[in-house]
Amino acid sequence: MTQRLLIYSHDTFGLGHLKRCRSIAAAITAARPDVRVLIATGSPLAERFPALERVDLVRLPAVQKNSAGGYAPLQSGLSLPEVLELRSQLLAEMGADFKPDVLLVDKEPLGLGGELEPLLEELTAQGSRLILGLRDILDAPEALAREWQKSGVMEAMARYHSIWVYGDAALYKPLSGLPVSPQLNERLQYLGYLAQPPAEGAADMDTVLVTTGGGGDGAALLTGMLHVAALRQQLKFHLITGPFVGGSAFEALAAQAAPLKNVILEQFQPDLAASFARAGVVVAMAGYNTFCDVLAGRKRAVFAPRTSPRQEQLLRAEQAAAMGLGVLAMPEDVADPVKLAARLEQARAMPLPPQGVYSALTGGLNRLVTAFNELSRG
């Protein structure tokens, strides 16, 4: 009998949510031939990734996040309330037509602007199992408490049968500072980081991979690393800007990179595994998926986190540096090529933690499949 899994990803910024949902869908379908997956995503770039077997995808009207943390429709013509209402209707129709046995919600218990409410009611009536998936760090505890208590998220979480944390409690507890009831605490499962097995290939310590995920706010790091490339001509730099760096912004980076013979500049790669395998050092913004790739490949790393409007990346980079998993580069370091070059050299020279540290943190995808099996067959 076919098991149906619906995965919801609101996707208002970058590629992280969609990539994480694709990894989850691929792991579950590889282990369970009887499972069919439908991903509902708001990512405008969903079709740029290769198709997965027994995984279908439905695009929701896209909403973009601005620098202040607010939202607006990506396309003009509809107001934000109109777009959210349309998305909510589409999601409710998916529940009625697809009839999932399990719903996995990525990060937002009520969905963007509460858009999941009709779907949650529909699936609760159907007897579907509801799972909330949380990345390791959401935001600073005080900021998250203000946001979630105001919007009633804690009450909404009580509707879920299980809460999966894609991280390790030894590194961070995403719900710290929130009023978590004993009943809710019993449903928490720390699965570990969703790290894909690394690609085979020998690393070259003279190769530096620079990646900013989707690239929506990575211009400063990319520009800074091009300055570093000019200072470190003996090293090879591979910069992947991300698909959200386009038009004049990419042209400016290309013009800066053109005279540098030790630089390869690309806009988008749907699969970075081979690039990670070749790199001796990774320079990145401490997004969740990149951090997983660093852990999987045991890579020396410089983490240059986004520090606003959320502190998620900053907290992850600080914790990683404290555990010896990377070097922290703050915005003032990124703005100074000499300081940024020094952070790079620090990472190249750093000793790696023992293999056991990485093994303890990773393995999340295998544990996720086990947790899915227990819930879907229970």
N, C-alpha and C positions, 0 to 999 in steps of 0.2 A: 504494500500500500504506500502510495506516494505521500511524503511529508512535505508540507508547504511552509516556507520561511519567508516572511516579509521583513525587509530591513529598511528602516527609515533614516535618511541622512539629510539634514536641513541645508547644509552647504551654502554658507553666505560669504565665505572668504577662503581663498586658497584651495588646495587639493587634498588636505589631510583627511577630512572626513570620508570622502569618496574612496581614497586609496585604502583606508582602514577597512571600510565596508567591503571592498572588493577582496581584500586579503582574507577576511572572515568568510565570505561566501565561497572563495576558492578552497579554503581549508575544509569547510564542512562538506561541500559537494565531492571533494576528493576522497573523503573518508566514508561518505554516505551516498551511495548511488541512488538511494530511494528519495533523496531530498531535491526539491526544486526551489529555487530562490528567485524572488523578485526584489530588486532594489529601487526604492523611490528616492530620488536625489534632486536637489536643486542646483547641482553643479552645471554651469554652462559648457563645461569641457568634457562631459561624461562620454561622448561618442569618440573622443580621441584616444581612448584606451581600447586594447584588443578585447574582443568578446570572450566570455568565459562559458564553458560548457554547463548547461542546465542553470544558467543565471541570466535572467532577463532584467532589463532596466527601463524605468519610466522616468522621464524628465518632468520635474515640477517647474512652473514658472520661476525664473531666477530672481533672487533678491540679493543685493550687495550690501556689505557692511562698510561704513565709512570710518575715518580715522578716529572719530569720537565714540565709536561703538554703537551708533545708531544704524537703522536699516532703511533701504529705499529700493524700489523695483529696479532691476537691471535695465529693462526696456521701458521706454516712456509709453504713455497712453492710459495706464491704469494707476490708481493711487495704491499706497501700501495696503490699506484695509481691503481694497478690492482684490489685490493679488493674494493676500492671505486667505480670503474667503474662497477664492478659486482653488488654491492649493488644498484647503481643507476639504472641499467637495471632492476633489480628485482622490484624495487619500481615503475618504469614506467609501467612495466607489470601488477602490482597490480592495478594501476589506470585504465588501459585499460580494465582489466578483471573484477575487482570488481565494478567499476563505482560508487565510493562513492558519496553520496549527500553532505557529509561533510567530510573535512579533518581536523584533530586536530593534530598539530605539537607540540611536547614537546620540548620547550626551544630553539632549533636551527632553526631559520627562513629559512636558506638555507640547513639545514641538515649538517651532518658531511662532511667537505671538499666540500660543494656545491652539494652533491649528490642528493638533492631534486629538482634541477632545471628542469629536464625533467618531473618529476611528477607534479610539479607546473604548468608547461606549459600545460600539458595534462588536468589537472583538471580545469584550468582556461578556456580552450576551451570548456570543457564539461558543464561549468556553475556551478560547485560545489562551495559550501561555504567553505572558508578557515579560520581556527581559529589558532592562535598562543597562546599556553599556557606557561606562565612564572611562575616559582616559586617565592616566595617572595623576595629572594635575589640571585643575579647571581654572583656578584663579587664587589670589591671596584669600585666606579664610574670611577676613572681615568683609572684603568686597563681595565674595560669593554669598555670605550670610545675608547681606543687605539685599542683594539681587533676588535670591531665591525665596527669602521669607516674604518679600514684597509681592512676588508673583504666585505664591502658593505652591511652589515646587515641592516642598517637603511633604505636603499632604498628597500631592499627585504620586510621589514615589511609593506611597503605601499601596498603590494599586498593582505594583509590579510583583511578580512571583520571585524574581531573582534580580540581583544587581551585580553585574560583572565589572570589576575594576581591571583595566588593562595596564596593570603596573604591580609594584611590589610595596607592601606596607613598610618595609625597611627603608625605602627611599622616600616615600611620601604617602600620606593618607588624604585623598581628595576631599573627604567630607569632614575633616577636622575643623572644629569651630562651629559646626552646625548641630542643631538639636536632633541627633539621630536616636530614635526610639530603640529599645531592646529588640522589638520585633523586626524593625528594619535592619538592625545590625546583624541579625541572624541570617538575613538574605544576602549579605555582602560576601562576595567571593573575589579574592585577589588572585587573578590568573597568571600574572607575570606579563612582561612586555611581548607584544605580538610581533616578534622578530622573525622574518623569513630566513630560511637557511641561506648562508652567504654563497655567492657564485664562486666557482673555482677559479684560481688564477693567482699568480705570485704578485705581491704588492711591490711597488717601486717607491722607495722612501723619498725619491726626488720628485714624485708626482703629487700634486696638491689638487684635490677635488673641492670646488666651491659650489655649493648648491643652496638656493634660497627657497626651496619648495615651489609654491605657485609663483613666487616672485613679486607679489603685490606690494610688499613693503621692503624689498631687499636691495633697492638701488644703492643705498649708502654702503652696504657691505660689498657689493659687486664692484663699485667704483673704488673703494678702499683696497680691495684685493688686486685690482689692476695696477694700482700704484705700487703695491708690494711686489707684484710681478716685475715691474720695472727696476725695483731695487734688488731683486733676487734672480738675476738672469740665469743662474746655474740650475734653477728649479723649473719644472714644467707645471703649468697651471691649466686646469680644465674647468672652465666656468660654465655652469648651466643656469641660466637666468630664471627659468620658469616661464610658463605660457602667459602670465599676466604682465610680463614686461614686454611690451610691444611698441610698434610705431616709433615715434621720435626717441623714446627712452632706450629702446634696443639699439637704434641707430647711433645714439650718443655713445653707448657702451662699445659698439662695434668700431666706431671711429677711434676710441681710446685704445682698443685692443689691437687695431690694425698694425701699428709699427712694432708690436711686441712679438718676436719670433717664438717665444716660449709659452704662448697662450693659445688655447683652443676655446672658442666662445660658441655656445649653442643655446638655443632658446628653450627647447623642450625635449625630454626623453621620457616616454611612458614607463620605462623600466631602467632603473639606475644600477642594477645589480652588478653588471660588468664594470661600470665606471668605479663603483665602490671597491671592487676586488683589486683593481689596478692601483688605487690610491694608497700612498703611504700615510697621508694626513688628509682629514676632511675638515673643511671650514664651513660652518652652517649656522643657522639661526635657532637651533634648539627646538625645532618643531618635533612633535611626537614621532612621526614616521621616520624622520631622519635620525632621531635618537635611537630608534629601534635598529636601523641599519648600521649605525655605529657600534651598537652592542653586538649585533649578530656577527659582524666582521672583525670585532676586537680592534677597532681603528683608533689611532691617535687622533684627537679632534680639538679644534678650537670652536667653542660655542659663543656666538655673538647674538644674544637673544633680543627679541622685541621686548621693550619694557613698558609699553602702554598700547591700547587702553587696559589690557589684561596683563597680569604679571606671571602668567603660566610659564612662558619660555624662560623668564628670568629665574624663577624658582627652580625649574628643571636644570638649568645650566649651573646654578649655584650648588644644587645637590650633587650633580655630576662631578663638578670640580672638587667638592669636599670628599668624594669617594675615589678621587684619582682617575676618573673616567674621561677627563678632558680639561682643557684650559678655558677659563672664562675671559671673554673680551667684552668690556662694557662699551657703550656708545662713544665715550671719549677716546677709547683705544681705536675703534673703527675709524674715527675721524682723523687720526694721526697715523700716516703710513709707517713711520718709524716704530711707533708703539705696536701697531698691528703686526708688523714684521717680527717684532720681538716676541709677541704671543705665538706666532707661527713657529718660530725657532724653539720656543719653550715646549710646544706640543711635539715637535719632531724629536726632542731629546727626552721626553718624559718616559719613565718606565711604566709598563702596563700592569694593571692589577692581575692577580692570579686567575687562571681559567675558571676556577670555582666561583669567582665573583660574577662573571658573565653568565655562567650556567645557572646560577641561582636567580638571576633577573629575567632571563629569557625562557622560552618554552611555552609562552602564553597561548599560541595557536593550538598546540596539542591539548593543553588543559581546557581550552575553550571548546574543542570538539567533544571532549569527555563530558563537560558541563552541559553542552547542548544535548548529547545523547541521554543523559540522566533526566533532563527536564522534558524533552520531547517524548520520551518513552515512559515517563513516570505517570 
